[in-house]
């Protein structure tokens, strides 16, 4: 009984920690590769930074813009 409770608490915590580690590693790798590709194509560091920041923040603003009218129409 106690073992089941410990496993029920410990497994989600370990999965959360593992997911955060994978998120940090994959995002760092994606940024490094994006910068290397853009540098090889001759883009300036300012343009690389602007594009990476805009791509990183675009999905959240797009999500709000598309779902607000749908939620408003649904709620009344």
C-alpha positions, 0 to 999 in steps of 0.5 A: 500500500505504501509502495503504491502511494510512493510510486504514484507520487514519484513517477509523475515527478520524475516524468516532469523533471525528465520532460523539463530536461528534454525541453531545455536540451532540445531548445538549446540544440534548436537555437544552436542549429538555427544560428549556425544555418543562418550564419552560413547563409550570411544573415547578420546576428541582429536578424538572427536574433529578431527572427528567433525571438519572433518565432518563439513568441508567435505561437502564443499570440497566434493561439490567443488571436484564433481562440478568443473569437471561438471562445467568445462565440461559444460562451455567448 
